[in-house]
Amino acid sequence: MELSEEQKRVVDSTNHHILVVAGAGCGKTTTLVHYIMKRVKDPEAPKTVVLTFSNKAARDVRERINELAPDLFDRLYVGTIHSFCLDMFRRYGHLIGMNPDSMVFESFEDRVELFSRALAGNPYETTKILGLSDRERRLYIERRFSEMSSRKRTLDFSVYDDPVIREYNDMLRSMDAMDYDDIIIYGLRIISEYPKVAEIYQVYYGGVCVDEAQDLNPSQYAFVKTLASDIMDTFLVGDPNQAIYGFAGASPNFMCVEYPRDFDVKRFELRDNYRSSRAVMEAARTLEPGYKPEGRVPIEGEFKVTCYDNDDLEAKAIAEDICALLAEGHPDISTLSPKGIAVISRRRTILENIASRLAEMSIQCAIRSAGIGPSFDSDLMTAIWLSLKVKTNPKDSFHRNRLNDIMSSNHGDRFNGCVTNVVQTLSGFNNDDTGTLDKAKMEIERYVETLSDGNELGDIREDMEMWDSLTNDYLMSTSPGSRSLEEMISTSSMRNSGTSGGGKVILSTVHMSKGLEFDVVFIASVNEGILPDYRSRNETDLAEERHNLFVSITRARRVCKLSFVKYRKGWKGLVKEEPSRFISDLINVYLEV
């Protein structure tokens, strides 16, 4: 893509510290890639590190650079900030008294389970949960765990004085493991307590770029600031209107306020929109008046708001609309396929209702799930994954017990043999790029051919798509000669979970839709209590909820259809609902009568 004049000004800038505020669809990734390419073309210059917040974003940057200048790729590190800190930990974790080979406990469910065991061993805590129902006990444990995570992200180191958290950490260390939330803190400790290590990185990498910088939280910004210090060039790009992770401690203030305060920053704004139709841009501007893109897509597109009597009618109508679009197409879309359509909602139960309606019409869909690390549905792929985790970390008694539960569930000799053969085959994975992986897949295919249960077969096929995505990401981000099974499992554990969809209609929560784009987007149940969420009471929370809706609308390239309902099924029958306060202006202009 040819750069606009405003993009050229960014790329040509000689300032050592650059802030780019880019609206949705305004060529942010293109600008970042061309800035990176300018930096790495000089073979004598230091390398550049590019930090992202998702594997998808890292993959997009890598693919764009490989398309434009594949010979320059070895001049870069492109990956998530957690992956970068984990790589640093692998090299220097011993300096802070840790085993550098510690594996990461990435799964929320696994961490909460281990945390609950630590809590159960504390007499004070056990008296607090005594007499609670199972649900109340679970909520209390998850709340305590979330409080721990929040305090870590805000660098409240007194969190480690809590006896339950000390016990939790001791249990992890006894298994040569660590909590996902500690990775950034360990990286920050290494470069703060050992300036010589920071100097090594500052010499090797002359510049650090941060994509989606509005998502920085306190620990992440502290890491970037400490890493760059007064030595490295910096480049931060993001959009404050897409700041939707305040619940995790993130804030656009780190990008827009603290970064200019801490560095001599040159600020640029990108307003030329390359993605969305005029109708979608105008609706987004109605919601966020501060969003003032200059339209570059000469397509009118479509935006409309629909009110349904209840949530069942809404789900049915959305499914029928999708069916009609796939059958008849849309005049503003040259070729419309299932993967070009998404349904977004603030609540997963709403998506599940729509998924059921789509299934009735034989339309395949995939619900994107949140979390870190792979999430397999089939017992087979879960057993293989757990076996690999245990093989690469024999002290991991937690996952060994889960594995034993699956393997003793009477799946049969063929199941057990397949797991054993796949793990034995993958044990030979070192610098062999594809041969070992292909042999392992053949073992799974041989097992699949023996299956008669369509549900089990479907789960394994979908899990294999996940596995292919994990291994391909690993191969793409590493070089032959530096690969190992241990590193592949460790890297894959850090991967943002969720499905790519495999050519299906995507159903996604708002947070999981971030960074994606589709030809057609449906936004379901934009009602008070849902969007904004009923727990959003202060101005900061409400502003973030408005950003959630803005992000949802701007996922659409051509068509966006927003809906709300008058009544919703509750525990005691139909409950009256009100449209979201955010869409009053949109209703006035776009409501379909």
C-alpha positions in Angstrom: 0.0 0.0 0.0 1.3 3.5 -0.9 1.8 5.6 2.2 -0.3 8.7 2.7 1.5 12.0 3.4 0.7 11.8 7.1 2.2 8.2 7.2 5.3 9.4 5.4 5.9 12.1 7.9 5.9 9.5 10.7 8.2 7.1 8.8 10.6 9.9 7.8 10.8 11.4 11.3 14.3 11.5 12.8 13.0 12.0 16.3 14.3 9.3 18.8 10.9 9.0 20.5 7.7 8.9 18.5 4.0 8.6 19.5 1.5 7.8 16.8 -2.2 8.2 17.7 -4.0 6.3 15.0 -7.8 6.0 14.6 -9.5 2.7 13.8 -8.7 1.6 10.3 -6.2 4.4 9.8 -3.2 2.3 8.6 -1.6 1.8 12.0 0.1 -1.5 11.1 1.2 -0.3 7.7 2.9 2.8 9.4 4.5 0.6 12.0 5.9 -1.9 9.5 7.4 0.9 7.2 8.9 2.6 10.3 10.5 -0.7 11.3 11.8 -1.4 7.8 13.4 2.0 7.7 15.2 1.2 11.0 16.5 -2.3 10.0 17.7 -1.6 6.5 21.1 -0.4 7.9 23.0 -3.7 8.4 25.4 -1.8 10.8 22.5 -0.6 13.1 21.3 -2.5 16.1 18.3 -4.7 15.8 14.8 -3.6 16.7 12.3 -5.2 19.2 8.6 -5.0 18.4 6.3 -5.7 21.3 2.6 -6.6 20.8 -0.3 -7.7 23.0 -1.4 -10.7 21.0 0.1 -13.4 18.8 -2.2 -12.4 16.0 -0.8 -8.8 16.0 2.8 -10.2 16.1 1.9 -12.6 13.2 0.4 -9.7 11.2 3.6 -7.6 11.6 5.8 -10.6 10.7 3.8 -11.5 7.6 3.8 -7.9 6.3 7.6 -7.6 6.7 8.1 -11.0 5.1 6.0 -9.9 2.1 7.8 -6.6 1.7 11.4 -7.5 2.7 12.0 -11.1 3.9 15.7 -10.6 4.0 15.3 -8.0 6.8 13.4 -10.3 9.2 16.4 -11.5 11.0 17.1 -7.9 12.1 14.0 -8.0 14.3 12.4 -9.5 17.4 8.6 -9.5 16.9 6.5 -11.0 19.7 4.2 -10.4 22.7 5.6 -8.5 25.6 5.1 -11.6 27.7 7.1 -13.7 25.3 9.9 -11.2 25.3 10.1 -11.2 29.1 9.9 -15.0 29.2 12.8 -15.2 26.8 14.8 -12.8 29.0 13.8 -14.9 32.0 15.1 -18.1 30.3 18.5 -16.4 29.9 18.8 -14.5 33.2 16.2 -15.9 35.6 19.0 -17.4 37.8 20.1 -13.9 38.7 16.8 -13.4 40.7 17.0 -16.9 42.3 14.6 -18.6 39.9 15.1 -21.7 37.8 15.3 -20.3 34.2 13.6 -23.5 32.9 10.5 -23.0 35.0 7.3 -23.7 33.0 4.4 -21.2 32.9 1.1 -21.9 34.4 -1.0 -20.0 31.9 -4.5 -21.4 32.2 -6.8 -19.4 34.4 -8.6 -22.5 35.6 -5.3 -24.3 36.5 -4.0 -21.3 38.4 -7.3 -20.8 40.3 -7.3 -24.5 41.2 -3.8 -24.3 42.6 -4.6 -21.1 44.4 -7.6 -22.8 46.0 -5.3 -25.5 47.4 -3.0 -22.8 48.9 -6.1 -21.1 50.4 -7.4 -24.3 51.8 -4.3 -24.7 53.8 -4.7 -21.4 55.6 -6.8 -21.7 58.8 -8.0 -18.0 58.6 -9.2 -18.5 55.0 -10.9 -21.8 55.6 -13.0 -20.2 58.4 -14.2 -17.5 55.9 -15.4 -20.1 53.3 -16.9 -22.5 55.9 -20.6 -22.8 55.3 -20.5 -21.2 51.8 -22.2 -23.0 48.9 -20.0 -24.4 46.2 -20.8 -21.4 43.9 -20.1 -18.9 46.7 -16.9 -20.6 47.6 -15.8 -20.6 43.9 -16.6 -16.9 43.6 -14.7 -16.0 46.7 -11.6 -17.9 45.5 -11.8 -16.3 42.1 -12.2 -12.9 43.6 -9.1 -13.4 45.9 -7.1 -14.7 42.9 -8.2 -11.8 40.7 -7.2 -9.3 43.5 -3.7 -11.0 43.5 -3.4 -10.6 39.7 -4.5 -7.0 39.8 -2.0 -6.1 42.6 0.8 -7.7 40.6 -0.1 -5.7 37.4 0.0 -2.5 39.4 3.4 -3.4 40.9 2.1 -3.7 44.5 4.9 -5.9 45.7 3.3 -6.2 49.2 1.1 -8.8 47.5 3.9 -11.3 48.2 3.5 -10.8 52.0 0.1 -12.5 51.9 0.6 -16.0 53.4 -1.8 -17.6 50.9 0.1 -16.0 48.0 3.4 -17.1 49.5 2.1 -20.7 49.7 0.8 -20.5 46.1 4.2 -19.3 44.9 6.0 -22.0 46.9 3.7 -24.7 45.4 4.6 -23.4 41.9 8.3 -23.3 42.6 8.3 -26.8 43.9 7.1 -27.9 40.5 9.6 -25.6 38.6 6.7 -23.5 37.5 5.6 -19.8 37.7 2.4 -17.8 37.4 1.7 -16.1 34.1 1.2 -12.8 35.9 4.7 -12.9 37.2 6.4 -13.0 33.9 6.5 -9.2 33.4 7.5 -8.6 37.0 10.4 -11.1 36.7 11.6 -9.3 33.5 11.3 -5.9 35.2 13.3 -7.3 38.2 16.1 -8.6 36.0 16.7 -5.3 34.1 16.1 -3.2 37.3 18.3 -5.2 39.7 21.0 -6.0 37.1 21.7 -2.9 34.9 24.4 -4.9 33.0 21.7 -7.1 31.6 19.7 -4.1 30.6 22.8 -2.7 28.9 23.2 -5.9 26.9 19.6 -5.6 25.5 20.1 -1.8 24.9 23.2 -2.5 22.8 21.7 -5.4 20.9 18.4 -3.7 20.3 18.7 0.0 19.4 14.9 0.6 19.4 11.7 -0.7 20.9 8.3 -0.4 19.2 5.0 -1.0 21.1 1.9 -1.8 19.1 -1.6 -1.1 20.6 0.1 1.0 23.3 -3.2 2.1 24.7 -3.3 -1.4 26.3 -0.2 -0.9 28.4 -0.7 -1.5 32.2 1.6 -0.2 35.0 4.0 -3.2 35.0 4.3 -3.3 31.2 4.9 0.4 30.9 7.5 0.2 33.7 9.2 -2.6 31.8 9.3 -0.7 28.5 10.5 2.5 30.2 13.2 0.7 32.1 14.3 -1.2 29.1 14.6 1.8 26.8 15.9 4.2 29.5 17.8 7.0 27.8 19.5 4.6 25.4 17.0 3.1 23.0 14.8 4.8 20.5 11.1 4.3 21.2 7.9 4.2 19.0 4.5 3.8 20.5 1.3 3.5 18.4 -2.3 3.1 19.6 -5.8 4.5 19.7 -7.2 5.8 23.0 -10.7 5.1 21.7 -9.9 1.4 21.7 -8.8 1.2 25.3 -11.0 -1.6 26.6 -8.7 -3.4 29.2 -9.1 -1.1 32.2 -10.3 -4.1 34.2 -6.8 -5.5 33.8 -5.1 -2.2 34.8 -4.5 -0.9 31.3 -4.9 2.7 30.6 -4.2 5.0 27.5 -2.6 7.4 30.0 0.6 5.5 29.8 0.7 6.2 26.1 -0.7 9.7 26.0 0.5 11.2 29.4 3.3 9.3 31.0 5.2 8.5 27.8 5.4 12.2 26.7 6.4 13.1 30.3 9.2 10.5 30.5 10.6 11.0 27.0 11.2 13.8 24.5 8.3 12.7 22.3 7.2 13.8 18.8 3.5 13.2 18.4 1.7 12.3 15.1 -2.0 11.6 14.4 -3.3 9.3 11.6 -6.8 10.1 10.4 -7.0 8.6 6.9 -9.3 5.6 7.1 -8.5 2.7 4.8 -10.9 0.1 6.2 -14.5 1.0 6.7 -17.3 2.1 4.5 -18.7 5.6 4.9 -21.8 4.3 6.8 -19.7 2.5 9.4 -17.4 5.5 9.8 -20.3 7.9 10.3 -21.9 5.6 12.9 -18.6 5.3 14.8 -18.2 9.1 14.7 -21.7 9.5 16.1 -20.7 7.3 19.0 -17.3 8.9 19.5 -17.3 12.5 18.3 -13.6 12.7 18.8 -13.1 10.1 16.1 -12.6 12.2 13.0 -11.2 10.0 10.2 -10.9 11.1 6.6 -12.7 8.6 4.5 -10.6 6.8 1.9 -12.9 3.9 1.0 -15.3 5.0 -1.8 -18.0 2.6 -0.7 -21.3 3.7 1.0 -21.8 0.5 3.0 -24.6 0.0 5.5 -25.3 0.6 9.2 -28.6 0.0 10.9 -30.2 -0.4 14.3 -33.0 -2.9 14.9 -35.2 -3.5 18.0 -36.5 -7.0 18.7 -39.3 -7.9 21.1 -37.1 -10.5 22.9 -33.7 -12.2 22.8 -35.0 -15.4 21.1 -36.4 -13.3 18.2 -33.1 -11.4 18.0 -31.1 -14.6 17.8 -33.4 -16.1 15.2 -33.4 -12.9 13.1 -29.6 -12.6 13.2 -29.2 -16.2 12.1 -31.7 -15.8 9.3 -30.0 -12.6 8.1 -26.6 -14.4 8.0 -28.2 -17.2 6.0 -29.6 -14.7 3.5 -26.3 -12.9 3.2 -24.4 -16.1 2.5 -27.1 -17.1 -0.1 -27.6 -13.8 -1.8 -24.5 -11.7 -1.0 -24.4 -7.9 -0.5 -24.1 -5.2 -3.2 -21.1 -3.6 -1.4 -19.2 -6.9 -1.0 -17.7 -8.6 -4.0 -17.4 -12.1 -2.4 -18.9 -12.8 1.0 -17.9 -16.0 2.8 -18.7 -17.2 6.4 -15.3 -16.1 7.6 -16.2 -12.6 6.6 -19.1 -12.4 9.0 -18.9 -11.9 12.8 -21.4 -11.6 15.6 -20.2 -9.6 18.6 -21.8 -9.3 22.0 -20.7 -8.3 25.6 -22.1 -11.6 27.0 -21.1 -15.1 26.0 -24.6 -16.6 26.7 -26.1 -14.4 24.0 -23.5 -15.7 21.5 -24.4 -19.3 22.5 -28.0 -18.6 21.8 -27.2 -17.3 18.3 -24.8 -20.3 17.8 -27.8 -22.7 18.4 -29.9 -20.9 15.9 -27.1 -21.0 13.3 -26.7 -24.7 13.9 -30.4 -25.2 13.2 -29.8 -23.7 9.8 -26.6 -25.8 9.2 -24.4 -22.8 9.3 -21.0 -23.5 10.9 -19.7 -21.1 13.5 -17.0 -20.8 16.1 -17.1 -18.9 19.4 -13.8 -17.2 20.2 -12.9 -17.9 23.8 -10.7 -15.7 26.1 -7.6 -16.8 27.9 -4.0 -17.6 27.6 -2.7 -20.9 26.2 -4.4 -23.5 24.0 -7.8 -24.8 25.0 -8.6 -28.2 23.5 -12.0 -29.8 23.5 -11.2 -33.4 22.8 -9.8 -35.8 25.4 -7.2 -37.0 22.9 -5.6 -33.6 22.2 -5.9 -32.6 25.9 -4.1 -35.8 26.9 -1.4 -35.2 24.2 -0.9 -31.6 25.4 -0.7 -32.5 29.1 1.7 -35.3 28.3 4.0 -32.9 26.5 3.9 -30.4 29.4 4.8 -33.2 31.8 7.5 -34.5 29.6 9.2 -31.1 29.3 8.8 -30.6 33.1 8.8 -33.9 35.0 8.2 -32.0 38.3 4.8 -30.8 37.1 2.7 -33.0 39.4 -0.4 -30.8 38.9 -0.7 -31.5 35.2 0.5 -35.1 35.7 -2.6 -35.7 38.0 -4.9 -34.2 35.3 -3.3 -36.4 32.7 -3.7 -39.5 34.8 -7.4 -38.8 35.2 -7.9 -38.7 31.5 -5.7 -41.7 30.7 -7.6 -43.8 33.4 -11.0 -42.9 32.0 -11.3 -46.2 30.0 -10.9 -44.6 26.5 -9.4 -47.9 25.3 -6.1 -49.2 24.0 -6.2 -47.3 20.7 -6.6 -44.0 22.5 -3.8 -44.7 25.0 -1.6 -46.0 22.2 -2.2 -42.9 20.1 -1.2 -40.6 22.9 1.9 -42.6 23.7 3.0 -42.7 20.0 2.4 -39.0 19.3 4.4 -38.0 22.4 7.2 -40.4 21.6 7.3 -39.1 18.1 7.4 -35.4 19.2 10.2 -36.2 21.6 12.4 -36.2 18.5 11.4 -32.7 17.6 14.5 -30.4 17.7 15.6 -28.6 14.7 13.5 -30.7 12.3 11.0 -28.1 11.0 8.2 -30.3 9.7 9.1 -34.0 9.5 8.5 -34.8 13.1 5.3 -32.7 13.3 4.0 -34.5 10.1 4.7 -37.9 11.6 2.8 -37.0 14.8 -0.2 -35.8 12.8 -0.2 -39.1 10.9 -0.4 -40.9 14.2 -3.5 -38.9 15.1 -5.0 -39.4 11.6 -4.7 -43.2 12.0 -6.6 -43.0 15.3 -9.2 -40.7 13.8 -9.9 -43.2 11.0 -11.1 -45.7 13.6 -13.7 -43.4 15.1 -17.4 -43.7 14.6 -18.6 -41.0 17.0 -19.1 -37.9 14.9 -18.9 -35.6 18.0 -15.5 -36.9 19.0 -14.3 -36.7 15.5 -15.5 -33.1 15.1 -13.7 -32.1 18.4 -10.4 -33.7 17.3 -10.6 -32.0 13.9 -11.1 -28.6 15.4 -8.4 -29.2 18.0 -6.0 -30.2 15.1 -6.7 -26.7 13.6 -5.6 -25.2 16.9 -2.5 -27.5 17.0 -1.6 -26.5 13.4 -1.9 -22.9 14.3 0.3 -23.3 17.4 3.1 -25.1 15.6 3.0 -22.8 12.5 3.2 -19.8 14.8 6.2 -21.3 16.5 8.0 -22.2 13.2 7.3 -18.8 11.8 8.7 -17.0 14.8 11.9 -19.1 15.2 14.9 -20.1 13.0 16.1 -23.6 12.1 18.9 -24.6 14.5 17.3 -22.9 17.5 14.2 -25.0 18.0 13.3 -27.6 20.7 10.3 -29.3 22.0 10.7 -27.6 25.4 10.7 -24.2 23.7 7.7 -25.0 21.5 5.6 -26.1 24.4 6.7 -23.1 26.5 6.0 -20.7 23.6 2.7 -22.2 22.8 1.6 -21.9 26.4 2.0 -18.1 26.1 -0.2 -18.0 23.0 -3.5 -16.1 23.3 -6.2 -18.7 23.1 -9.3 -18.6 20.9 -10.1 -20.1 17.6 -9.3 -18.6 14.2 -12.6 -19.9 13.0 -11.4 -22.1 10.1 -13.7 -20.5 7.6 -16.7 -20.3 9.8 -18.9 -17.5 11.0 -17.2 -16.0 14.1 -19.0 -15.3 17.3 -17.0 -13.2 19.7 -17.0 -11.2 22.8 -16.0 -7.6 22.4 -12.5 -8.2 23.9 -11.8 -11.1 21.7 -12.7 -9.2 18.6 -10.0 -6.6 19.2 -7.7 -6.4 16.2 -10.0 -8.4 13.8 -12.0 -7.1 10.9 -14.9 -8.5 8.9 -17.0 -7.6 5.9 -20.2 -7.8 8.0 -20.6 -7.4 11.8 -23.7 -8.0 13.9 -23.6 -6.4 17.4 -26.3 -8.2 19.5 -28.2 -7.0 22.6 -26.8 -3.5 23.1 -28.9 -3.0 26.2 -28.4 -1.4 29.6 -26.8 -3.8 32.0 -25.0 -5.6 29.1 -23.3 -2.8 27.3 -22.6 -0.9 29.5 -22.1 -3.8 31.9 -24.3 -3.5 35.1 -21.1 -3.3 37.2 -19.9 -0.1 35.4 -20.9 2.7 37.8 -18.2 5.4 37.6 -17.2 7.6 34.6 -14.0 5.7 33.9 -15.8 2.4 33.6 -18.6 3.9 31.5 -16.0 5.5 29.2 -14.4 2.1 28.7 -17.7 0.5 28.0 -18.3 3.1 25.3 -15.0 2.2 23.8 -16.1 -1.5 23.8 -19.0 -0.5 21.5 -16.8 1.7 19.4 -14.3 -1.2 18.9 -17.2 -3.5 17.9 -18.6 -1.1 15.3 -15.1 -0.5 13.8 -14.5 -4.2 13.2 -16.8 -3.8 10.2 -15.4 -3.1 6.8 -18.7 -2.7 4.9 -21.8 -3.6 6.9 -22.7 -3.2 10.6 -26.0 -4.2 12.1 -26.7 -3.3 15.8 -29.6 -4.6 17.7 -31.3 -4.4 21.2 -34.2 -6.1 22.8 -37.3 -5.0 24.7 -37.5 -8.2 26.9 -35.0 -10.9 27.9 -35.7 -14.3 29.5 -34.8 -14.2 33.2 -35.1 -16.6 36.1 -38.7 -15.5 36.7 -39.9 -15.1 33.1 -39.5 -12.1 30.7 -37.6 -9.1 32.1 -38.1 -5.6 30.6 -34.9 -4.2 29.1 -33.8 -0.7 28.1 -31.6 0.1 25.1 -28.0 1.1 26.0 -27.5 4.8 26.9 -24.8 4.8 24.3 -27.0 4.3 21.3 -29.7 7.0 21.8 -28.2 9.1 19.0 -27.7 6.0 16.8 -31.4 5.0 17.3 -32.5 8.5 16.2 -30.7 8.2 12.9 -30.4 4.5 12.1 -33.4 2.7 13.8 -35.1 0.4 11.3 -38.8 0.9 11.5 
